[in-house]
Amino acid sequence: MVQVYIQLPGGAKDCPEWAIIDLQGALETRHPVPLGGKFIGDLHFTKKDAPVLIIGHHILYGKVVDLEKPFAVLAKQSQTQGDVAMETNQTNNGYVVEAIIKKKILFKTRPKPIISHVPKKL
């Protein structure tokens, strides 16, 4: 299972709402390279808000599902307490909520090839 985090439009200004893209299976490339930070494909939504993911020459149709329990995306933040912390080398480590994840975009069907033109005679 591959999970990718994206930001949803129209989220709250204080704490944005993100979603998880859930792909059933694995993404394979021709050359074994890590996919972190790489372009994978295009995510579009139809007029009926159905998600469509295009990866290379394949298309996947999915649906938006609510999570049973929401997730919070946390970021570690260190703050110094003025001159006293500088002298004693002490910092207060805390966490800040970056976003809330309440939904996932589920693609559970097999990808379909995109064929633009099929000749009648070979």
N, C-alpha and C positions, 0 to 999 in steps of 0.2 A: 504494500500500500504506500503510495506517494502522497504527501500532504504539502501543499504550498499555501502560504498566507498572502491574502490580497486585501486591499482596503476597499470597502463598499462606499459608493457615492451616497451622499445625504445623511451621513452619520452625525452624531452630536459634535458640537464644536469643542467641548471640553475633553471628551474622550471618544475618539473615532471608533466606529464599528468596523471590524474586519471580518473576513470569511475564510474558511479553509477550502481549498480545492482538493477533493478526495478522488484519486484515480485508483481503480481496481486493477492491480497488476503492477508492472514495472516499466519504466521508460528505458529503452535500450538505444544506444548510439552505435555508429559504425566503429568509432574509436573509444576505448574505455577512458573517459575523462569525467571528472566530477561536474555535476550539473549546477552546483551552487553559484548563484549570481549570473547564470547564463540565460539567454533568451530561449524559451521552450516553444511558445506558440502564441496564438491570438485568442483572447477570450471575448466573445460577443454575446449579446442578449437579443432575442427575437422581440417582436412587438408584444408578444404574450409573456415576456420576461423569462423565457426558457433559455438557459445558458447553452452556448455552442462553443466548443474548443477546437481550434484548427491547429494541428501539429504537423508540419511538413505537408505531405500529400494525403493526410488523413483527417477526418472530421469526427468529433464525438458530440453526442447530444446528452444533456444532463438535466438535473432538476435541483432546485434550492430546497434544502431540508433544515429544519430547526434542530439544534443540538439539545440533548436532554439536559445537560448542565453547561452553562456558558464558561468559557475560558477567559482569563485575564492575561494580557501580555505585559510582563513586568520588565523594567530596566533598572539595573543597579545604579544608584546615585550616591556619590560620596560628597559630604559637605564638611567644611572645616569650621570650627567654632572660634573664629577670631584669632587673636595673637596667642591665646593659651594653647590651642591645638597645634599651632606652628612650633611652639617651644617644646611641647611634649610629644609631637609626632602622632597625635591621636585624631582620628576622623570618625564622624558618625556615618555609618553606612546604612542607607535606607533604600527602599524600592519605590518606584513611581509607576503607576498604571499607564501604559502607553496606549492600550486599546482593549476593547472587549470583543470577544468572538462569540456570536450567538447563532450563526448559521454556517452551514457547509454546502458547497456546490458539489454534488455527487455525480460522477460519471461512472456508471457501472456496466454500460454496454460496450461491446467490442468496437474499436474504431472502424469506420467505413472509408474505403478509398475514395478520393475525389477524382472523378473522371470528367474532363471538360468536353472532350469530343471523341466519339468512337466511330471510326470509318466503317462504312457498310461493306466495302470490299477490301480484302487484304491482298 
